[in-house]
Amino acid sequence: MRDALAADLRAIDGVTITCATSPAGESPPLGTLALALAAGEAPAAFLRRVAADHDAVWVVAPEADGILATLCEAAGATPWVGCRLEAIRLTASKTATRCHLRRHGIAVPQEAAEDDVAGRWTVKPDDGAGAIATERFDSLATAQAAAEKRRATGEAVTLERWVDGTPLSLSLLATPSSVEILAVNRQDVSVRADGTVCYHGVHYLRAPSAGADDVLTRLAAQIHAAVPGLAGYIGVDLVVDGAGLATVIEINPRLTCAYIGLSDRLGRPLAAEILAQVTTPTREARTLAPA
């Protein structure tokens, strides 16, 4: 993702890209200037030290463990490319996201209810990424037992009904006043015999088509209206069942794997479009893109 972003940024006239590297001094992407973290320096401390020397900060990092939110705060007054802090904090929690979207009439996985326990259930980290540490169970009782066992070790997990259907993701481009579906992607997900859920990657399916994707277009608009602070590139994971109902699994307030190669596929300078939301054309833009 970092290298794909750097490649897109290099295509913009007048932009100088600084890329964070480790103290070991690994090679930065082609055409970027390396800026190494000091030995023992935390990424947030590094960003606080160097952000003011740049016109914008574009971070490639997960929201798990509060990493993305912490880096957003560390950017200080330097323009941040992407979602605002309140959107990052909300979407970092699967439980909070699920509850918030449900209040806005958006279909999300069901939580446990005493009168409806049939079906399969899943337990996963509340702030996890992809299918990391995600398990599927054939009954609510076994799922609840697994969740309690993991919580006893201090892990924050969430429990929700498993949604059968086709796993998709949407690549969205958001501004304060609009949202656009850039691509519809297929997620490659499997479940082992022991219930472990495995994520094998994402595959570009197509650009959205008028009429055929009205349900997804309405869903994107609903999400945009429901979650203040969404901006730039956003990934939405969902499952579409046989009846065409789309259930939102999570929102990723950042670049996702589906961004790789997307500018070329669409013939659009996506990085330039996103960067223009936070920078002005009055001077050269130096963009810090941490690894």
Secondary structure as UniProt FT lines:
FT   HELIX           2..10
FT   TURN            13..14
FT   STRAND          15..21
FT   TURN            23..24
FT   TURN            30..31
FT   STRAND          33..36
FT   TURN            39..40
FT   HELIX           43..50
FT   HELIX           51..53
FT   STRAND          56..57
FT   HELIX           64..66
FT   HELIX           67..74
FT   TURN            75..77
FT   HELIX           85..92
FT   HELIX           94..103
FT   TURN            104..105
FT   TURN            114..115
FT   STRAND          121..125
FT   TURN            126..127
FT   TURN            130..133
FT   STRAND          135..137
FT   HELIX           140..152
FT   TURN            153..154
FT   STRAND          157..161
FT   STRAND          166..174
FT   STRAND          179..191
FT   TURN            193..194
FT   STRAND          196..206
FT   TURN            210..213
FT   HELIX           214..226
FT   TURN            228..229
FT   STRAND          232..240
FT   TURN            242..243
FT   STRAND          246..252
FT   HELIX           257..259
FT   TURN            260..261
FT   HELIX           262..266
FT   HELIX           270..275
FT   TURN            276..278
FT   TURN            281..282
FT   STRAND          285..288
//
